[in-house]
Amino acid sequence: MAPFGKILLVAGLVLAGIGLLLVLSDKIGWIGKLPGDIIIKRENFTFYFPLATCILISVVLTLLFWLFRK
């Protein structure tokens, strides 16, 4: 049961971190507005894909998981 408890703990911390980012997103203005984020605006259509933000979050999470694994 111990490995399942660790998985639940990490999942909870990840969800709490995402929730914190959503709450603080107004105060952290650069999240989602990095160079490399794709924004296409047309008359009645807007496409937004935060590519650079996704890469940054992926690198940070990879480093965190690597540190917790050691």
Biopython code that builds the backbone (N, CA, C, O; Angstrom):
import numpy as np
from Bio.PDB.StructureBuilder import StructureBuilder

atoms = [
    (1, "MET", "N", (0.806, -1.196, 0.000)),
    (1, "MET", "CA", (0.000, 0.000, 0.000)),
    (1, "MET", "C", (0.852, 1.264, 0.000)),
    (1, "MET", "O", (0.371, 2.325, -0.398)),
    (2, "ALA", "N", (2.101, 1.174, 0.436)),
    (2, "ALA", "CA", (2.969, 2.344, 0.526)),
    (2, "ALA", "C", (3.221, 3.000, -0.829)),
    (2, "ALA", "O", (3.176, 4.227, -0.909)),
    (3, "PRO", "N", (3.488, 2.230, -1.920)),
    (3, "PRO", "CA", (3.697, 2.901, -3.218)),
    (3, "PRO", "C", (2.456, 3.662, -3.686)),
    (3, "PRO", "O", (2.572, 4.730, -4.287)),
    (4, "PHE", "N", (1.279, 3.118, -3.413)),
    (4, "PHE", "CA", (0.047, 3.802, -3.802)),
    (4, "PHE", "C", (-0.114, 5.106, -3.037)),
    (4, "PHE", "O", (-0.592, 6.098, -3.588)),
    (5, "GLY", "N", (0.285, 5.108, -1.767)),
    (5, "GLY", "CA", (0.239, 6.331, -0.959)),
    (5, "GLY", "C", (1.168, 7.404, -1.497)),
    (5, "GLY", "O", (0.823, 8.586, -1.497)),
    (6, "LYS", "N", (2.354, 6.994, -1.961)),
    (6, "LYS", "CA", (3.293, 7.956, -2.537)),
    (6, "LYS", "C", (2.746, 8.534, -3.830)),
    (6, "LYS", "O", (2.896, 9.729, -4.087)),
    (7, "ILE", "N", (2.114, 7.702, -4.642)),
    (7, "ILE", "CA", (1.522, 8.183, -5.895)),
    (7, "ILE", "C", (0.429, 9.199, -5.598)),
    (7, "ILE", "O", (0.359, 10.241, -6.249)),
    (8, "LEU", "N", (-0.418, 8.908, -4.628)),
    (8, "LEU", "CA", (-1.480, 9.849, -4.257)),
    (8, "LEU", "C", (-0.909, 11.153, -3.715)),
    (8, "LEU", "O", (-1.439, 12.229, -3.995)),
    (9, "LEU", "N", (0.160, 11.064, -2.946)),
    (9, "LEU", "CA", (0.787, 12.266, -2.396)),
    (9, "LEU", "C", (1.361, 13.137, -3.505)),
    (9, "LEU", "O", (1.156, 14.351, -3.498)),
    (10, "VAL", "N", (2.070, 12.547, -4.452)),
    (10, "VAL", "CA", (2.653, 13.312, -5.556)),
    (10, "VAL", "C", (1.541, 13.897, -6.432)),
    (10, "VAL", "O", (1.629, 15.051, -6.852)),
    (11, "ALA", "N", (0.506, 13.116, -6.706)),
    (11, "ALA", "CA", (-0.609, 13.623, -7.514)),
    (11, "ALA", "C", (-1.285, 14.803, -6.816)),
    (11, "ALA", "O", (-1.659, 15.778, -7.468)),
    (12, "GLY", "N", (-1.442, 14.720, -5.511)),
    (12, "GLY", "CA", (-2.033, 15.823, -4.758)),
    (12, "GLY", "C", (-1.176, 17.074, -4.789)),
    (12, "GLY", "O", (-1.688, 18.188, -4.904)),
    (13, "LEU", "N", (0.139, 16.883, -4.686)),
    (13, "LEU", "CA", (1.042, 18.043, -4.743)),
    (13, "LEU", "C", (1.033, 18.680, -6.125)),
    (13, "LEU", "O", (1.082, 19.904, -6.247)),
    (14, "VAL", "N", (0.973, 17.865, -7.154)),
    (14, "VAL", "CA", (0.906, 18.406, -8.520)),
    (14, "VAL", "C", (-0.385, 19.186, -8.717)),
    (14, "VAL", "O", (-0.368, 20.283, -9.276)),
    (15, "LEU", "N", (-1.506, 18.630, -8.264)),
    (15, "LEU", "CA", (-2.786, 19.339, -8.387)),
    (15, "LEU", "C", (-2.788, 20.635, -7.575)),
    (15, "LEU", "O", (-3.324, 21.648, -8.023)),
    (16, "ALA", "N", (-2.195, 20.604, -6.391)),
    (16, "ALA", "CA", (-2.115, 21.824, -5.585)),
    (16, "ALA", "C", (-1.248, 22.871, -6.279)),
    (16, "ALA", "O", (-1.566, 24.059, -6.250)),
    (17, "GLY", "N", (-0.166, 22.437, -6.897)),
    (17, "GLY", "CA", (0.698, 23.365, -7.635)),
    (17, "GLY", "C", (-0.019, 23.988, -8.817)),
    (17, "GLY", "O", (0.108, 25.187, -9.065)),
    (18, "ILE", "N", (-0.773, 23.177, -9.549)),
    (18, "ILE", "CA", (-1.542, 23.704, -10.678)),
    (18, "ILE", "C", (-2.595, 24.687, -10.184)),
    (18, "ILE", "O", (-2.807, 25.734, -10.795)),
    (19, "GLY", "N", (-3.250, 24.356, -9.090)),
    (19, "GLY", "CA", (-4.234, 25.266, -8.513)),
    (19, "GLY", "C", (-3.612, 26.580, -8.078)),
    (19, "GLY", "O", (-4.199, 27.645, -8.270)),
    (20, "LEU", "N", (-2.427, 26.506, -7.493)),
    (20, "LEU", "CA", (-1.723, 27.724, -7.082)),
    (20, "LEU", "C", (-1.362, 28.576, -8.290)),
    (20, "LEU", "O", (-1.490, 29.800, -8.246)),
    (21, "LEU", "N", (-0.907, 27.937, -9.375)),
    (21, "LEU", "CA", (-0.608, 28.687, -10.594)),
    (21, "LEU", "C", (-1.854, 29.370, -11.153)),
    (21, "LEU", "O", (-1.782, 30.505, -11.624)),
    (22, "LEU", "N", (-2.986, 28.687, -11.101)),
    (22, "LEU", "CA", (-4.221, 29.288, -11.603)),
    (22, "LEU", "C", (-4.659, 30.476, -10.754)),
    (22, "LEU", "O", (-5.139, 31.479, -11.282)),
    (23, "VAL", "N", (-4.495, 30.364, -9.450)),
    (23, "VAL", "CA", (-4.866, 31.462, -8.556)),
    (23, "VAL", "C", (-3.947, 32.661, -8.759)),
    (23, "VAL", "O", (-4.402, 33.805, -8.763)),
    (24, "LEU", "N", (-2.648, 32.395, -8.929)),
    (24, "LEU", "CA", (-1.668, 33.472, -9.051)),
    (24, "LEU", "C", (-1.409, 33.888, -10.495)),
    (24, "LEU", "O", (-0.518, 34.700, -10.746)),
    (25, "SER", "N", (-2.159, 33.358, -11.435)),
    (25, "SER", "CA", (-1.882, 33.637, -12.850)),
    (25, "SER", "C", (-2.027, 35.124, -13.194)),
    (25, "SER", "O", (-1.350, 35.614, -14.098)),
    (26, "ASP", "N", (-2.888, 35.833, -12.495)),
    (26, "ASP", "CA", (-3.016, 37.272, -12.745)),
    (26, "ASP", "C", (-1.784, 38.027, -12.253)),
    (26, "ASP", "O", (-1.382, 39.023, -12.854)),
    (27, "LYS", "N", (-1.186, 37.556, -11.162)),
    (27, "LYS", "CA", (-0.018, 38.225, -10.603)),
    (27, "LYS", "C", (1.270, 37.826, -11.313)),
    (27, "LYS", "O", (2.242, 38.581, -11.325)),
    (28, "ILE", "N", (1.270, 36.631, -11.906)),
    (28, "ILE", "CA", (2.429, 36.167, -12.673)),
    (28, "ILE", "C", (2.075, 36.379, -14.146)),
    (28, "ILE", "O", (1.561, 35.474, -14.802)),
    (29, "GLY", "N", (2.349, 37.564, -14.653)),
    (29, "GLY", "CA", (1.911, 37.946, -15.982)),
    (29, "GLY", "C", (2.625, 37.249, -17.123)),
    (29, "GLY", "O", (2.104, 37.205, -18.237)),
    (30, "TRP", "N", (3.812, 36.701, -16.870)),
    (30, "TRP", "CA", (4.577, 36.095, -17.956)),
    (30, "TRP", "C", (4.138, 34.670, -18.253)),
    (30, "TRP", "O", (4.504, 34.129, -19.296)),
    (31, "ILE", "N", (3.357, 34.038, -17.363)),
    (31, "ILE", "CA", (2.877, 32.680, -17.639)),
    (31, "ILE", "C", (1.889, 32.753, -18.794)),
    (31, "ILE", "O", (0.879, 33.452, -18.711)),
    (32, "GLY", "N", (2.176, 32.044, -19.850)),
    (32, "GLY", "CA", (1.307, 32.032, -21.019)),
    (32, "GLY", "C", (1.584, 33.133, -22.020)),
    (32, "GLY", "O", (0.912, 33.225, -23.048)),
    (33, "LYS", "N", (2.569, 33.972, -21.731)),
    (33, "LYS", "CA", (2.900, 35.074, -22.644)),
    (33, "LYS", "C", (4.384, 35.086, -22.968)),
    (33, "LYS", "O", (4.973, 36.146, -23.182)),
    (34, "LEU", "N", (4.983, 33.907, -23.002)),
    (34, "LEU", "CA", (6.406, 33.805, -23.295)),
    (34, "LEU", "C", (6.640, 33.870, -24.797)),
    (34, "LEU", "O", (5.749, 33.537, -25.578)),
    (35, "PRO", "N", (7.831, 34.296, -25.207)),
    (35, "PRO", "CA", (8.160, 34.213, -26.628)),
    (35, "PRO", "C", (8.140, 32.744, -27.046)),
    (35, "PRO", "O", (8.752, 31.908, -26.381)),
    (36, "GLY", "N", (7.473, 32.431, -28.096)),
    (36, "GLY", "CA", (7.332, 31.051, -28.537)),
    (36, "GLY", "C", (5.923, 30.524, -28.355)),
    (36, "GLY", "O", (5.575, 29.481, -28.908)),
    (37, "ASP", "N", (5.102, 31.237, -27.580)),
    (37, "ASP", "CA", (3.692, 30.873, -27.475)),
    (37, "ASP", "C", (2.991, 31.298, -28.764)),
    (37, "ASP", "O", (3.201, 32.407, -29.256)),
    (38, "ILE", "N", (2.169, 30.422, -29.300)),
    (38, "ILE", "CA", (1.547, 30.655, -30.602)),
    (38, "ILE", "C", (0.160, 31.253, -30.410)),
    (38, "ILE", "O", (-0.685, 30.684, -29.719)),
    (39, "ILE", "N", (-0.064, 32.407, -31.030)),
    (39, "ILE", "CA", (-1.368, 33.070, -30.996)),
    (39, "ILE", "C", (-1.733, 33.444, -32.433)),
    (39, "ILE", "O", (-1.002, 34.179, -33.097)),
    (40, "ILE", "N", (-2.863, 32.933, -32.901)),
    (40, "ILE", "CA", (-3.358, 33.275, -34.234)),
    (40, "ILE", "C", (-4.737, 33.906, -34.057)),
    (40, "ILE", "O", (-5.662, 33.262, -33.563)),
    (41, "LYS", "N", (-4.868, 35.157, -34.459)),
    (41, "LYS", "CA", (-6.136, 35.868, -34.321)),
    (41, "LYS", "C", (-6.699, 36.155, -35.705)),
    (41, "LYS", "O", (-6.003, 36.687, -36.570)),
    (42, "ARG", "N", (-7.945, 35.805, -35.905)),
    (42, "ARG", "CA", (-8.685, 36.108, -37.132)),
    (42, "ARG", "C", (-9.937, 36.897, -36.742)),
    (42, "ARG", "O", (-10.109, 37.261, -35.579)),
    (43, "GLU", "N", (-10.793, 37.156, -37.703)),
    (43, "GLU", "CA", (-11.986, 37.975, -37.427)),
    (43, "GLU", "C", (-12.836, 37.398, -36.298)),
    (43, "GLU", "O", (-13.133, 38.099, -35.330)),
    (44, "ASN", "N", (-13.228, 36.143, -36.408)),
    (44, "ASN", "CA", (-14.100, 35.560, -35.392)),
    (44, "ASN", "C", (-13.494, 34.281, -34.797)),
    (44, "ASN", "O", (-14.220, 33.403, -34.329)),
    (45, "PHE", "N", (-12.176, 34.185, -34.820)),
    (45, "PHE", "CA", (-11.500, 32.973, -34.369)),
    (45, "PHE", "C", (-10.153, 33.345, -33.737)),
    (45, "PHE", "O", (-9.402, 34.149, -34.289)),
    (46, "THR", "N", (-9.864, 32.762, -32.597)),
    (46, "THR", "CA", (-8.565, 32.945, -31.948)),
    (46, "THR", "C", (-8.041, 31.580, -31.542)),
    (46, "THR", "O", (-8.720, 30.824, -30.848)),
    (47, "PHE", "N", (-6.827, 31.272, -31.977)),
    (47, "PHE", "CA", (-6.169, 30.022, -31.613)),
    (47, "PHE", "C", (-4.968, 30.372, -30.750)),
    (47, "PHE", "O", (-4.141, 31.200, -31.131)),
    (48, "TYR", "N", (-4.876, 29.742, -29.589)),
    (48, "TYR", "CA", (-3.791, 30.019, -28.654)),
    (48, "TYR", "C", (-3.186, 28.703, -28.201)),
    (48, "TYR", "O", (-3.889, 27.846, -27.666)),
    (49, "PHE", "N", (-1.890, 28.538, -28.410)),
    (49, "PHE", "CA", (-1.176, 27.350, -27.932)),
    (49, "PHE", "C", (0.097, 27.807, -27.230)),
    (49, "PHE", "O", (1.023, 28.293, -27.880)),
    (50, "PRO", "N", (0.151, 27.654, -25.908)),
    (50, "PRO", "CA", (1.314, 28.132, -25.143)),
    (50, "PRO", "C", (2.490, 27.149, -25.225)),
    (50, "PRO", "O", (2.789, 26.464, -24.246)),
    (51, "LEU", "N", (3.144, 27.077, -26.359)),
    (51, "LEU", "CA", (4.214, 26.112, -26.599)),
    (51, "LEU", "C", (5.392, 26.317, -25.643)),
    (51, "LEU", "O", (5.832, 25.363, -25.001)),
    (52, "ALA", "N", (5.901, 27.530, -25.541)),
    (52, "ALA", "CA", (7.051, 27.798, -24.672)),
    (52, "ALA", "C", (6.690, 27.587, -23.200)),
    (52, "ALA", "O", (7.516, 27.103, -22.425)),
    (53, "THR", "N", (5.489, 27.939, -22.818)),
    (53, "THR", "CA", (5.047, 27.738, -21.441)),
    (53, "THR", "C", (4.970, 26.244, -21.127)),
    (53, "THR", "O", (5.366, 25.819, -20.042)),
    (54, "CYS", "N", (4.466, 25.450, -22.067)),
    (54, "CYS", "CA", (4.391, 24.000, -21.868)),
    (54, "CYS", "C", (5.782, 23.398, -21.726)),
    (54, "CYS", "O", (5.996, 22.524, -20.886)),
    (55, "ILE", "N", (6.722, 23.853, -22.531)),
    (55, "ILE", "CA", (8.090, 23.343, -22.451)),
    (55, "ILE", "C", (8.716, 23.717, -21.105)),
    (55, "ILE", "O", (9.380, 22.892, -20.477)),
    (56, "LEU", "N", (8.505, 24.951, -20.665)),
    (56, "LEU", "CA", (9.035, 25.389, -19.380)),
    (56, "LEU", "C", (8.454, 24.567, -18.223)),
    (56, "LEU", "O", (9.193, 24.135, -17.338)),
    (57, "ILE", "N", (7.161, 24.355, -18.228)),
    (57, "ILE", "CA", (6.516, 23.561, -17.177)),
    (57, "ILE", "C", (7.021, 22.122, -17.217)),
    (57, "ILE", "O", (7.239, 21.513, -16.170)),
    (58, "SER", "N", (7.206, 21.580, -18.408)),
    (58, "SER", "CA", (7.726, 20.219, -18.551)),
    (58, "SER", "C", (9.129, 20.091, -17.972)),
    (58, "SER", "O", (9.429, 19.113, -17.287)),
    (59, "VAL", "N", (9.985, 21.060, -18.238)),
    (59, "VAL", "CA", (11.354, 21.023, -17.703)),
    (59, "VAL", "C", (11.338, 21.118, -16.179)),
    (59, "VAL", "O", (12.059, 20.386, -15.502)),
    (60, "VAL", "N", (10.524, 22.010, -15.645)),
    (60, "VAL", "CA", (10.450, 22.171, -14.185)),
    (60, "VAL", "C", (9.928, 20.898, -13.529)),
    (60, "VAL", "O", (10.482, 20.453, -12.524)),
    (61, "LEU", "N", (8.870, 20.305, -14.082)),
    (61, "LEU", "CA", (8.328, 19.072, -13.506)),
    (61, "LEU", "C", (9.307, 17.917, -13.635)),
    (61, "LEU", "O", (9.407, 17.095, -12.725)),
    (62, "THR", "N", (10.029, 17.837, -14.746)),
    (62, "THR", "CA", (11.032, 16.792, -14.919)),
    (62, "THR", "C", (12.124, 16.910, -13.861)),
    (62, "THR", "O", (12.544, 15.910, -13.278)),
    (63, "LEU", "N", (12.578, 18.130, -13.618)),
    (63, "LEU", "CA", (13.598, 18.330, -12.587)),
    (63, "LEU", "C", (13.077, 17.985, -11.196)),
    (63, "LEU", "O", (13.793, 17.381, -10.398)),
    (64, "LEU", "N", (11.840, 18.363, -10.902)),
    (64, "LEU", "CA", (11.259, 18.034, -9.590)),
    (64, "LEU", "C", (11.129, 16.532, -9.405)),
    (64, "LEU", "O", (11.488, 16.002, -8.354)),
    (65, "PHE", "N", (10.617, 15.838, -10.422)),
    (65, "PHE", "CA", (10.476, 14.384, -10.316)),
    (65, "PHE", "C", (11.837, 13.705, -10.215)),
    (65, "PHE", "O", (11.984, 12.708, -9.508)),
    (66, "TRP", "N", (12.830, 14.241, -10.916)),
    (66, "TRP", "CA", (14.168, 13.672, -10.842)),
    (66, "TRP", "C", (14.754, 13.856, -9.438)),
    (66, "TRP", "O", (15.418, 12.960, -8.918)),
    (67, "LEU", "N", (14.509, 15.008, -8.835)),
    (67, "LEU", "CA", (15.007, 15.246, -7.487)),
    (67, "LEU", "C", (14.327, 14.366, -6.447)),
    (67, "LEU", "O", (14.985, 13.871, -5.532)),
    (68, "PHE", "N", (13.014, 14.165, -6.578)),
    (68, "PHE", "CA", (12.284, 13.328, -5.627)),
    (68, "PHE", "C", (12.628, 11.850, -5.799)),
    (68, "PHE", "O", (12.497, 11.068, -4.857)),
    (69, "ARG", "N", (13.055, 11.478, -6.965)),
    (69, "ARG", "CA", (13.384, 10.087, -7.238)),
    (69, "ARG", "C", (14.705, 9.684, -6.587)),
    (69, "ARG", "O", (14.889, 8.521, -6.226)),
    (70, "LYS", "N", (15.613, 10.627, -6.437)),
    (70, "LYS", "CA", (16.945, 10.329, -5.868)),
    (70, "LYS", "C", (16.882, 10.079, -4.398)),
    (70, "LYS", "O", (17.909, 9.816, -3.772)),
]
sb = StructureBuilder()
sb.init_structure("model")
sb.init_model(0)
sb.init_chain("A")
sb.init_seg("    ")
for serial, (resi, resn, name, xyz) in enumerate(atoms, 1):
    if name == "N":
        sb.init_residue(resn, " ", resi, " ")
    sb.init_atom(name, np.array(xyz, "f"), 0.0, 1.0, " ", f" {name:<3s}", serial, name[0])
structure = sb.get_structure()
